[in-house]
Amino acid sequence: MQKRALISVSDKSGVVEFAGELCALGYEIISTGGTAKALSDAGIKVVNVSDITGFPECLDGRVKTLHPNIHAGILAMRGNAEHMAQIKDLGVEPIDVVAINLYPFKQTILKDVVTFEEAIENIDIGGPTMIRAAAKNYQDVAVVVDPVDYDLLITSLKNGGASIETKKYLAFKVFEHTAAYDALITGYLGRVTGQEKLRDTLTLTFEKQQSMRYGENPHQNAAFYREVGRSGGGVADARQLHGKELSYNNIADADAAIAIVKEFDEPAVVAVKHANPCGVATGADIRTAYVRAYNADPVSIYGGIVAANREIDAETAQEISRIFLEIVIAPSFTDEAVSILSQKKNIRILQLSGISIRNTAEMTELKKVTGGLLVQTLDAELFGGDLTVVTEKQPTEQQMSDLLFAWKVVKYTKSNAIVLAKADATTGVGPGQTNRITALSLAISYAGENAAGSVMASDAFFPFSDCVEAAARAGVTAIIQPGGSIRDEDSIKLCNEKGIAMVFTNMRHFKH
């Protein structure tokens, strides 16, 4: 019986060579449209699909393969005598190889300008139907959707035929491909029609951007996936100018540093260690901001991640190069700065032009838990309405500036979190504790003598007045916190007794 292969691809890389190998193995090639032309131009004999169906392509090519002569040829089970008798009576010949990849929907919607009508026209109908049919009948039909697998199939056919294991693998690739394709369409239509994100079912498409040597620890496997269709100011959009490959922890920490620095319009530098800020400062220029961020905690910054929201120049690069850092991220670097930083072979230099693009509440973030997935909108707000001064003492203009600065930083510090700041720079950060007084004790310890005259931010309310007592002993002059505790009055009363100004934000910022 004549062996037949149906080939119809949008991505034509390697298809001429693939078809040529099939011809050499005795396959008749069936094809359509542009693929048929490309193969014919290369000297490969092609039978047009319309010759198989006895029906011309119509509706601008929307209908060409949706025909029993095609689908019966794919779906007929060779080991089922009734199936084979039926297709023989119908004059249908089996199709043994299907090589199809789909209309370029992803490439279409990622263009700078695309109309809704253009996107819809690039939703493939016949292609998914044929490859799903071939994958369903995997034991008899070898189906290829990825040009990477052409050599695998040809080698298998030359060695006596594709094994069941190979055909199962190729069938898996089909459903992986169609699932991602449909998820892209769903996501696009959801965006353009304004459908809510937290729907009853959630379908996502991510593409592997990087395989990793290991995860958080050397015994864990890991990879980095990029969200399709999302671009802008995230770590996935950064261009690496120097240094070895990013690790799992590098990417997680870089993401944290980028999120914090987005909060600032003025020149700002953020140092992060283990996803927590360890030094944050603003300045008249980026060098000043870096020096102040470094001085905020010169111990913890070592081996950390630094993100800046202004170009790194030579002078700033000289300061940065004095210590070991894992990563430096900025919107741009002067050539001289890159030359200076590159003298340290282990530092990664990441250019992220969109580093100042703000995250919005329309975006979502995901957290995988065993057996499930938590999804929430991003914590993109700072305050719950107007700020409220709840004490007799009003904060000074500088204190209010420092309070707002500290509030931006504590928002991105793991809970329970306390941040001390002075003159628009952190003086002490107490992250990720199981009680708030311990978080404050850590922040005071890090600040040392700089605690005196600092302001304090707490990511959530004070359940007791003990934090106010400890802050007063350390010389804290003003406090910002959400409010909302049943014991708020205890903290307010103590602030009044100690001469400390307190501001309520009416919004908490837990970060787990």
Order of alpha helices (4+ residues) and beta strands (2+ residues): beta-alpha-beta-alpha-beta-alpha-alpha-alpha-beta-alpha-alpha-alpha-beta-alpha-alpha-beta-beta-beta-alpha-beta-beta-alpha-beta-alpha-beta-alpha-beta-beta-beta-beta-alpha-beta-beta-alpha-beta-alpha-beta-alpha-beta
